[in-house]
């Protein structure tokens, strides 16, 4: 810390990273608990959730989620084999099929909605809606900054 009590940029990065890692673990733990009764895992729910509005190629899902294409491919293949999703032709790219939820996949996600809404309500009550919004904006700004900068090798 500096003489004025401010943290250095390196300390801010370290503390931010540790907080994001902890938050990620907390969110994944809660997501696993919410998804389990619907026959899903957090990662399967995440991939299905990414394609609820529109079918996407695996690479697009991976980019949106910030994980590897290979990880998404494994999950997508499992969702398809379990009848929760299907591959559709992609008019923009003949080899990169689009992943879309089936009716069973949509039903599984709908079973999670009440627990998700309850958690959202509790967090909004705990933080206050305005503070919750500011927290989201701060996370979005931090993510966007990481997208803009070139990390050192």
BELDAGI-V678226 format. One line per field, one symbol per residue. ss: DSSP state (H for helix, E for strand, C for the rest). phi: phi as a letter, one per 20 degrees, with the letter a starting at -180 (. if undefined). burial: # if it has 24 or more other C-alpha atoms within 12 Angstrom, else .. A space follows every 50 residues. Layout:
# BELDAGI-V678226
ss: ???
phi: ???
burial: ???
This chain:
# BELDAGI-V678226
ss: CCCCCCCCHHHHHHHHHHHHHHHHHHHHHHHHHHHHCCCCCHHHHHHHHH CCCCCEEHHHHHHHHCCCHHHHHHHHHHHHHCCCEEEECCCCCCCCCEEE ECHHHHHHHHHHHHHHHHHHHHHHHHHCHHHHHHHHHHHHHHHHHHHHCC CCC
phi: .efeneefgffffffffffffffgfffffffffffgfemddgfffffgff dfebfcfgffffffemcfffffgffffffffemebbecfdfebfeefeec fegffffffffeggffffffffffffenfffffffffffffffffffeee fff
burial: ..............................##.##..############# ##..########.........##.######...####.........#### ##..##.###.#...................................... ...
